[in-house]
Amino acid sequence: MYSLILIFTVIIISGLIAFVGDWVGLKMGKKRVTIFGLRPHSTAIFITIISGILIAIITISILAISSNDARTALFGMEELKDKLSYLSREVELRSEQVSSTKEDLKEKTTQLQEMEEKYQELSEDINDKTSQLEELLIIRGSLMEERERLVEEVEELNATIKALYSGIAWIREGEVIFGSDEQIALTIIQGQKPIEEINKELIRFLNEASVKVLVMGAKKDERTNQVFIISQDEFEEVTQKIYDSDEEMIVRLLSSINVVEGEPIVAHFKTLENKLVFKIDEEIISEEIGISKVPGEVEKELLTLLRKVNILAVERGIIPDPKSSFVGSISAVNLYNTVKTIVDSGTTMKVSVISVYDTWSTGPLRVRIDANPISLTTSTATPSY
């Protein structure tokens, strides 16, 4: 409304000034008044120009006085342009900052997404680890139960061992069937067999040995109903050892302590490879025996030589007889003939102990004695038995 009033006022004033100027010019023209030596017509034109100038001056003055915006437009344009240029630069700078901020925001958003993905992965990993922890706790619980069960079994075994080792009383009351570490039974099992077959053979071996010891006076354990008390770990270890071997394995069942009639047997296994120790007709040992006319002395020297054979055979791996500790035997006729040959020879003799057959670790070792004069280049061996 103010602008309309202002425009209307300027129009009216401009009209009045134009009217006055025209009237003044007309009057001066009629009176032929001259200004500055001009002709009347030029004077009228000059007055008209002055009127227009006045109209412009008054219009600008009114606008400048009445409107701050008009005053700024008329007199502050350069300043306004400067401000506009400054503001434009500010806008460009702000735009660049906004663009940079947008890039930073985009980068931060990407980082945030990556962190969210990592967070998801970590959350899943935590869930997995939590599940694993729960499973481990369950396993731990079952292991603790198993441990308690094993502790109970150990206590029972300790009680059994204590009962067995309280042996002074019942050793006096009963007859000893097997001594400590004495061989109860022996078998041969081929290695590389399936575990199940090895287990069956070992169980069959124990059952056969059970029949033997029951006849001898042993009794079954009341808790397990078994004659032999053997560690399950040892049983599995022997099974695995046989399975891992490429050769025949000798399995010996030995008593762990003195076994008294009427009691179960605490036993253990002992294994070794069944290897060929002596070949047929192999010379095991030889010595020289001097001239002697006393058969008893010659026989004593031969028996000493046979004892050396026994020691050597045990060292080479032949299992001795559990009762006699001997590894084999010799024909009595061969021994007698050898003594007679040495006594009748009247010279120093080379005496050789020779295996009769191929002999393996399980034995027994069958030998013969050959006696030959040292002076002869060809052997005159006595008949073998």
C-alpha positions in Angstrom: 0.0 0.0 0.0 2.8 2.4 0.9 4.5 1.8 -2.5 1.2 2.6 -4.3 0.8 5.9 -2.4 4.4 6.8 -3.1 4.0 6.2 -6.8 0.7 8.1 -7.0 2.3 11.0 -5.2 5.3 11.1 -7.5 3.0 11.1 -10.5 0.9 13.9 -9.2 4.0 16.0 -8.3 5.6 15.3 -11.7 2.3 16.3 -13.4 2.1 19.5 -11.4 5.8 20.4 -12.2 5.2 19.7 -15.9 2.1 21.8 -15.9 3.8 24.7 -14.0 6.8 24.5 -16.4 4.6 24.5 -19.4 2.6 27.4 -18.1 5.7 29.4 -17.2 7.2 28.7 -20.6 3.9 29.7 -22.3 3.7 33.0 -20.4 7.3 33.8 -21.0 6.9 33.0 -24.6 3.9 35.3 -25.0 5.8 38.1 -23.2 8.8 37.3 -25.3 11.0 37.1 -22.3 14.5 36.0 -22.9 17.0 34.4 -20.6 20.7 34.5 -21.0 20.2 36.3 -24.3 18.3 33.5 -25.8 15.5 33.9 -28.3 12.0 33.6 -26.8 11.4 30.2 -28.5 14.8 28.9 -27.1 13.9 30.3 -23.7 10.7 28.3 -23.7 12.6 25.2 -24.6 15.1 25.9 -21.8 12.3 26.3 -19.3 10.8 23.0 -20.4 14.2 21.3 -19.9 14.5 22.9 -16.5 11.0 21.6 -15.7 12.0 18.0 -16.7 15.2 18.3 -14.7 13.2 19.5 -11.7 10.8 16.6 -12.2 13.7 14.1 -12.1 15.4 15.8 -9.1 12.1 16.0 -7.1 11.2 12.4 -8.0 14.6 11.1 -7.0 14.6 13.1 -3.8 11.1 11.9 -2.9 12.1 8.3 -3.6 15.4 8.7 -1.7 13.7 10.3 1.3 10.7 8.0 1.5 12.2 4.6 0.6 15.4 3.1 2.1 15.4 0.4 -0.7 15.1 3.1 -3.4 17.9 5.1 -1.7 20.0 2.0 -1.7 19.3 1.3 -5.3 20.2 4.8 -6.3 23.2 5.5 -4.2 24.5 2.1 -2.9 24.6 0.0 -6.0 28.4 -0.4 -6.0 28.3 -1.4 -2.4 25.5 -3.7 -3.1 27.4 -5.3 -6.0 30.4 -5.7 -3.7 28.3 -7.3 -1.1 26.7 -9.5 -3.7 30.1 -10.5 -5.0 31.3 -11.2 -1.5 28.1 -13.2 -0.7 28.6 -15.1 -4.0 32.1 -16.0 -2.9 30.8 -17.0 0.5 28.2 -19.1 -1.2 30.8 -20.8 -3.3 33.0 -21.4 -0.3 30.0 -22.7 1.6 29.2 -24.9 -1.3 32.7 -26.3 -1.4 32.5 -26.9 2.3 29.1 -28.6 1.9 30.6 -30.7 -0.9 33.6 -31.6 1.3 31.3 -32.3 4.2 29.2 -34.5 1.9 32.3 -36.4 0.9 33.3 -36.8 4.5 29.8 -37.9 5.3 29.9 -40.4 2.5 33.2 -41.7 3.7 32.0 -41.8 7.3 28.9 -43.6 6.1 31.0 -46.2 4.3 33.1 -46.6 7.4 30.0 -46.9 9.5 28.7 -49.6 7.2 32.0 -51.5 7.4 32.0 -51.2 11.2 28.4 -52.4 11.2 29.4 -55.4 9.0 32.4 -56.1 11.4 30.0 -55.8 14.3 27.7 -58.3 12.7 30.6 -60.6 12.0 31.9 -60.2 15.6 28.4 -60.8 16.9 28.1 -64.0 14.9 31.6 -65.0 16.0 30.6 -64.3 19.6 27.5 -66.4 19.2 29.6 -69.3 17.7 32.1 -69.0 20.5 29.3 -68.9 23.0 27.9 -72.1 21.5 31.3 -73.7 21.5 31.8 -72.7 25.1 28.4 -74.2 26.0 29.5 -77.4 24.2 32.8 -77.4 26.0 31.1 -76.9 29.3 28.9 -79.9 28.5 32.0 -81.9 27.6 33.7 -80.7 30.7 30.8 -81.9 32.8 30.8 -85.3 31.1 34.6 -85.5 31.6 34.2 -84.6 35.3 31.7 -87.4 35.6 34.0 -89.7 33.8 36.8 -88.6 36.1 34.7 -89.3 39.1 33.9 -92.7 37.7 37.5 -93.5 37.1 38.4 -92.3 40.6 35.9 -94.7 41.9 37.4 -97.5 39.8 40.9 -96.6 41.0 39.7 -96.7 44.5 38.2 -100.1 43.9 41.4 -101.3 42.2 43.4 -100.0 45.1 41.2 -101.9 47.4 41.7 -105.0 45.3 45.5 -104.5 45.3 45.5 -103.8 49.0 43.6 -107.0 49.5 46.0 -108.9 47.3 49.0 -107.4 48.9 47.8 -108.2 52.3 49.3 -111.5 51.3 51.3 -112.4 54.3 48.3 -113.8 56.0 46.9 -115.8 53.1 50.3 -116.8 51.7 50.8 -118.6 55.0 47.3 -120.1 54.7 47.3 -121.1 51.0 49.4 -122.6 48.4 51.3 -120.4 45.9 50.2 -121.3 42.3 52.4 -118.8 40.5 55.3 -116.7 41.6 55.7 -113.1 40.9 56.4 -112.4 37.2 56.0 -116.1 36.4 54.7 -117.0 33.0 51.1 -118.3 33.0 50.5 -118.9 29.3 51.9 -117.9 25.9 50.4 -117.5 22.4 51.5 -116.2 19.0 49.4 -113.6 17.1 50.2 -112.3 13.6 50.6 -108.6 13.4 48.7 -106.2 11.0 45.4 -108.0 11.6 42.3 -106.0 12.2 41.9 -104.7 15.7 38.7 -106.7 16.2 40.4 -110.0 15.3 43.3 -109.2 17.6 40.9 -108.5 20.4 39.1 -111.8 19.8 42.3 -113.8 19.8 43.5 -112.1 23.0 40.1 -112.8 24.7 40.2 -116.4 23.5 43.8 -116.7 24.8 42.7 -115.3 28.2 39.7 -117.7 28.3 42.0 -120.7 27.6 44.4 -119.5 30.3 41.4 -119.1 32.7 40.5 -122.7 32.3 44.1 -123.7 33.0 44.4 -121.6 36.2 41.0 -122.5 37.5 42.0 -126.2 37.4 45.2 -125.2 39.3 43.1 -123.6 42.1 42.6 -119.9 41.1 39.1 -118.3 41.5 37.2 -115.6 39.7 36.9 -112.1 41.1 33.5 -111.5 42.7 33.1 -108.1 41.2 34.2 -108.7 37.6 33.5 -112.5 37.4 37.0 -112.8 35.7 40.0 -114.8 36.8 42.5 -112.3 35.6 42.7 -108.7 36.8 44.3 -106.8 33.9 44.2 -103.1 33.2 42.0 -102.1 30.3 44.6 -99.6 29.1 47.2 -102.4 29.1 44.9 -104.6 27.0 44.3 -101.8 24.5 48.0 -101.0 24.4 48.9 -104.6 23.6 46.3 -104.8 20.9 47.6 -101.7 19.3 51.2 -102.9 19.5 50.3 -106.2 17.7 48.3 -104.2 15.1 51.3 -102.0 14.4 53.8 -104.9 14.0 54.6 -106.5 10.6 55.8 -109.7 12.3 54.3 -112.5 14.4 54.1 -111.3 18.0 54.6 -113.5 21.1 52.2 -112.6 23.8 53.1 -113.8 27.3 50.7 -113.7 30.2 52.6 -113.1 33.5 51.5 -112.9 37.1 52.2 -109.6 38.7 52.5 -110.9 42.2 52.5 -114.2 44.0 49.2 -116.1 43.2 47.7 -118.0 46.0 45.1 -120.8 45.6 41.6 -119.6 45.9 42.3 -116.0 44.7 42.0 -114.1 41.4 45.2 -113.4 39.5 46.7 -109.9 39.0 48.4 -110.3 35.7 50.0 -108.4 32.8 51.1 -108.9 29.3 54.6 -109.0 27.8 55.1 -109.0 24.0 58.1 -109.5 21.7 58.5 -110.4 18.0 58.7 -114.1 17.2 62.0 -114.0 15.2 64.2 -116.8 14.0 67.1 -117.0 16.5 69.0 -120.1 15.3 68.9 -121.8 11.9 69.0 -125.6 11.5 72.6 -127.0 11.9 73.8 -123.6 13.0 76.8 -123.7 15.4 75.8 -121.8 18.5 79.1 -122.1 20.5 82.3 -124.1 20.4 85.2 -124.7 22.8 88.3 -126.8 23.1 88.4 -129.6 25.7 91.7 -131.1 26.7 92.7 -134.7 27.2 91.0 -136.4 30.1 90.4 -139.9 31.1 87.8 -139.0 33.8 84.2 -139.1 32.3 82.8 -137.1 35.2 85.1 -134.2 34.5 84.3 -134.2 30.8 80.6 -134.3 31.5 81.0 -131.3 33.9 82.7 -129.3 31.2 80.0 -130.2 28.7 77.3 -129.1 31.1 79.1 -125.8 31.7 79.2 -125.3 28.0 75.4 -126.1 27.8 74.8 -123.5 30.5 76.6 -120.9 28.4 74.4 -121.9 25.5 71.3 -121.4 27.7 72.5 -117.9 28.7 73.4 -117.0 25.1 70.0 -118.2 23.8 68.1 -116.1 26.4 70.2 -113.1 25.4 69.3 -113.7 21.8 65.6 -113.7 22.6 64.5 -117.3 23.3 61.9 -117.5 26.0 63.0 -119.9 28.8 60.7 -122.4 30.4 59.0 -120.7 33.3 59.6 -123.5 35.8 63.2 -124.6 35.0 64.5 -121.4 33.3 66.0 -123.6 30.6 65.5 -122.8 26.9 65.7 -126.3 25.6 67.2 -129.8 25.9 69.7 -132.3 24.5 69.5 -136.0 23.9 71.0 -137.9 26.8 72.4 -140.4 24.3 74.1 -137.6 22.4 75.6 -136.3 25.7 76.8 -139.8 26.7 78.4 -140.6 23.3 80.1 -137.2 23.3 81.7 -137.8 26.7 82.8 -141.3 25.6 84.3 -139.9 22.4 86.3 -137.2 24.2 87.6 -139.7 26.8 88.6 -142.3 24.2 90.2 -139.8 21.8 93.3 -139.1 23.8 93.7 -135.7 22.2 92.3 -132.2 22.5 88.8 -132.0 21.0 86.8 -129.1 19.5 83.3 -129.4 20.9 80.5 -127.5 19.1 76.9 -127.1 20.2 74.6 -127.1 17.1 70.9 -126.4 16.7 69.0 -129.4 15.5 66.0 -127.4 14.0 65.2 -123.8 13.1 64.5 -122.2 16.5 62.3 -119.2 17.0 61.9 -117.0 20.0 59.2 -119.2 21.5 61.7 -122.1 21.6 62.4 -124.7 22.7 66.0 -125.0 21.5 67.0 -128.6 20.6 70.8 -129.0 20.3 73.4 -131.7 19.7 77.1 -131.8 20.5 79.7 -132.6 17.9 83.3 -133.4 19.1 86.2 -133.4 16.6 89.9 -133.7 17.1 91.8 -130.5 16.6 94.4 -132.2 14.5 92.0 -133.5 11.9 91.1 -131.4 8.9 87.9 -133.3 8.2 85.3 -133.6 10.9 84.2 -136.9 12.2 81.0 -136.0 13.8 79.0 -138.3 16.1 75.5 -139.3 15.1 72.8 -136.6 15.8 69.7 -137.3 17.9 
